[in-house]
Amino acid sequence: MRGALRALALVLLLAAPVQVWAEALAELDPARTTLGFLGRDRGKPRPLVLTIGLDRAVPHNIAIIDGPPRLVVDLRDTRPPEKAPADPSSLRWGPAPQGGARAILTLPGPMELKTARMATAPDPALTLHLVPVAPEAFRPRSDTLTVLRGLPQPVQTGPGAQGPADDRLRVVLDPGHGGFDPGAQAGGITEAAVMLGFAREFAAILRAEGIEVVLTREDDRFIPLERRTTVARAKGADLFISLHADALPEGEAAGATIYTWDGRSNDRAARQLAQRHDRSDLLAGMDLSDTDEDVSRALMDLARIGTQPRSQDAARHLVAKLNEAGVVMHRTPVRGAAFSVLKSPDIPSLLIELGFLTHPDDRANLFDPDWRERVAQALTRGILAWAADRDGQGAAQGATR
């Protein structure tokens, strides 16, 4: 009977409204989206020019792939069209796996990108010039050289306005999974649903302490991993926390665990979880976000030199408060793993496994509202302690200069 009441309480909680930040997205301009071939048609492949009209300039990735040759354009921060424009009919549209819009054009044969230009004003548009190449010279590749560099960010107003309204501590909560990716499942309850419910409870307690809170999703929808961290950056978050209750890896002990970024972790169980978390993005389609991977990884590692210690410090504060509250922790409560949502180079980021939905003891805790409140209260005290310690260190450093 008690289990049924807990399940009912969870369902009612999921039906409650929640405040979510909605990012303003660029819009496509179908009237200025054109595809044309250059030169006379003599039965041979001809150069082509593709122009994609927009209402503002946006960052983008471009790739040419094989099997058959296709052009793939990902437009960041852009709303995919609900209905594909009639012209050009050969251009297919859909959502990009990392957020934004994706355009795919089947090419008449092997081609290479000659130029790419993003016009910013008065008529923002991306113009691509492709030329035919011999089959033996065809090199499928990704090109990020056209990503916008040094452009001012557009001024936003309304719910999508960037930046904080005051100096309050800002925390982004990321309920894991969602949509076609339910996460772990047990007894008809999904990890995605349980984490959304807990995130709402946690957010209410944080707000009662004067902390500004943003959730990455408000309902059962799929949010690409990169988009989750984009929300944190656009909102100016002081701390990003991704919430999970996964399936228990084989041979792994139960209990809560807090993860920080470690791209070189040899932890087998952590690696299994990271692969499971990232699988949903692979299912959503080809990911162009890792172009120029060697350069990107080096730059990100440099940027994390200052951020990573803050993430680890936050994890230690949270574990201390969870222990004080009597919450059962994993034998190694703070661990490193290569979870994609922890990659942010400028925002301290944590992934919290509250327990494992497939473990009977953890599942009983996750369904217990008293346990969830105790955990949320402990995490809140940990965040406040971390913030106070961080501010104290900053003041001390300033006094010595």
Secondary structure, DSSP 4 states (H G I P E B T S, - for coil): -HHHHHHHHHHHHHTS---B-----B-EEEEEEEEEE-S--SSS---EEEEEEESS---EEEEEETTTTEEEEEETTBPPPSS--SSSTTEEEEE-TTSSEEEEEE-SS-EEEEEEEEE-SSS-EEEEEEEE--GGG---EEE-TTS--SPPPPP--GGG--S-SSS--EEEEEE--BTTB--SEETTEEHHHHHHHHHHHHHHHHHHTT-EEEES-SSS----HHHHHHHHHHTT-SEEEEEE--PPPTT---SEEEEEE-TT---HHHHHHHHHHHHHHHHT----TTSSHHHHHHHHHHHHHHHHHHHHHHHHHHHHHHHHTT--EEEEEEEEE--GGG--SSS-EEEEE---TTSHHHHHHHT-HHHHHHHHHHHHHHHHHHHHHHHHHHHHHHHT-
